[in-house]
Amino acid sequence: MRAALLKALFQASIFRTVLVNVRLRAFHFPLIVYPQVHCGLGAAATIGGNGRLLFGCRWPLGRYYPSLLRIAKGASLEIAGPMSIFTNASVSVNEGASLSLGSGYINESVTLDCFTRISIGHNVVISKNVTIRDDDNHALETSRKTTTSVTIGDRVWIGLNAIILPGVTIGDGCVIAAGAVVNRDVPPGCLAAGVPAKVKKTDISWK
């Protein structure tokens, strides 16, 4: 009876996740995954750093939704501090690309598509349904496809449903308003809002 019960528990995703994570914590592995996370790791892909990423976690009384963490061939994920990415996330680090995470948290339903390099700093707060990508993937016949790195500085707050497009640098201490589409650099200490996003206030601070 006990053996059958243990077998059933092991086959349950939440028990298997806990068991795997206990082993990973014992080796100080930088990535901890939660139930409903699908992880894909390509050949020569690397995960490293001195921090730890909690991927696919949930808020109290919430539930786990399907999430994706994909690190393709030759890609790298570097984790510098304590970072949490909540459930229903889709994070893809494509072939040969590099994703660097500092510290803070990224709320539910983020889409993060990295084709060259995305760097996120320390003490960053990213709200629900935010999209960050460094590649257009397609282009109009009259224009060229854009693939350029994205850099998000320290102590940045990105609001609900914001979109961060290729080639953008967001300076330290910035606030990106809900629904903003950021297609150009935002200087440090600024509030940017609108479509496309424009600087609305300077020398700001936030709690």
N, C-alpha and C positions, 0 to 999 in steps of 0.2 A: 504494500500500500504506500509506504513512504517513498520507495523508489519510483513508483508510478507518479506520485505527486511531484517529486523533484524533476522528473522528466517533463511533466506538463509545464512546470514553472520555467524551466530552462527554454522551452519552446516559445514561451510568451515573450514578446519583444521587450517589455519593460524590465523583466528579470534579467534577460540576456544583456541588455544595455547596462544595467547596474553592475553585473558581474564583470563585463569587459572594462568598465570605467574604474572599478576597484583595482583591477590589474594595471591599468594605465596610470592611475594615481601613484601606485607603488613604484613605478619607474619614472615619475615626474614627467610624464608625456604632456606636451603642451596643448593637446586637444582632447576635450571631453564631449561626447555626443549623448543626446537624449533620445527617448523613443520617437519613432516615426521619421528618423533621419536616414536618408540614403547617402552613403559616402562612396565616391568614385575616385580612385587614385591611379593615375597613369604611370607608365614606366619612367623612372628617374625623377619623379615628382618628389618634392621635399616639404616637410613641415618642421619648423624649428623656432628657436627663440627662447628667451628666458621667462616669458609670460605664460598665460594659460587662457585658452578660448573655450567657453562653454557654448556649445552650438545646439540650437533647437530647444532651449529651455523655455519654461512657461511661467506666467505670473500665478500667484496663489489663487486657487479655485478655478484656474483656467484649464485648458486641455491641450494636448499635443496634436499638431497638424503635420501633414507630410512636409518635410524639408529636404533640400538638396544641397550637398556640399561636393563640388566636383573640382578636382585638381588634376589637370590634364598632363600629358607627357611633357616632362622637362619643366613644369611650372613649379612655383614655390609659394608657400604660405609662411610668413614670418610673424610671430606673435611676441610683442615686446612687453606687454603688461597684462593685467586682468581685463578681459573683454568678454562680454556676453552678446550673443546673437540669438534672438528669441525665435519661437516656432513659426512655421510657415515661410521660412526663408528660402531663397534661391541664390546660392553663391557659386559662381563659376570662375575658376582661374584657368584660362585657356592655355593652349600649348605654348610653352616658353615664357609665359607671363609671370608677373610677380605681384602678390598682394601682401601689403605690410599693415598690420594692425597694432595700434597702441593700446589705450585703455578706455574704459567707459562701457556703453551698451548701445546696441542697435535693436530697436523694437520689432514687433512682429511684421511679417510680410514684406521684408526688404528684398529687393532684387539688386544684386551686385554682379556685374559682368566685367571681368578684367581680361583684356587682350594684350596689353603691354605692361603697364604698371599703375596700380592704385595704392596710395599711401594715406592712411588715416591715423591722426595723431593721438595724443593722450587726453583723457577727461572729456571725451566726445560723447554727445547724446544725439542719436539719430532716431527720429520718430517713425511711426507706422507708415507702411506703403511707400517708402522712399526708394527711388531708383538711382543707382550710381553706375555709370558705364564710361569706358574710355575708348569706345569704337562706335562709329555710325552703322557699321555692318553693310549698309547699302548707300548708294549715292545717286543723285539725279544725273541724267546724261550730260548736263552742262556743268557739273561740279565733280570734285574729287572726294572720295570717301576719307573721313577723318579718323585717324587712330593716334591719339596722343594721351599722355599720362594725366591722371587726376591726383591732386594733392589736397588733402584736408588737414588743416593745422590743428593745434592744440586748443582745447576748450571751445569747441565749435558745437553749436546746437542747430540741427537741421529739422525743420518742422514737417508736419504731416504732408504726405503726397508730393513732396518736392522731388525734382529731377535734376541730377547733376550730370552734365554732358561732357564729352571729351575735351581735354586740354585745359580744364578749369583748375585754378588754384584758389582755395578758400583760406584766407589768412587766419591767424590765431584770434580767438575771442569773438568770432563772427556769429551772427544769428541769421539763418536762412528761413524766411517766413513760409508758412504752410502754402502749398500749391505753387511755389516758385519754380521757374525753369531757369537754371543757372547755366548760361552758355559763355560766360566771360569771367575773368578773375574778379574776386571780391577782396578788397584790401583788409588788413587786420582791423578788428574792432568795429566792424560795420554791420548794420542791419540791411539785408537785401531782400526785396520782394518783387513780385510781378512776373509777367510773361512777355518778353524775357525779363529776368531779374535785373533790377537796378538798385543802386545804393540809395536807401531812404534816410538813414541816420548814420552818424559817425560817432566815434568815441563812446560806444555803448559798453555796458556790462550786464551780465545776467546771472541769476541764481540757479 
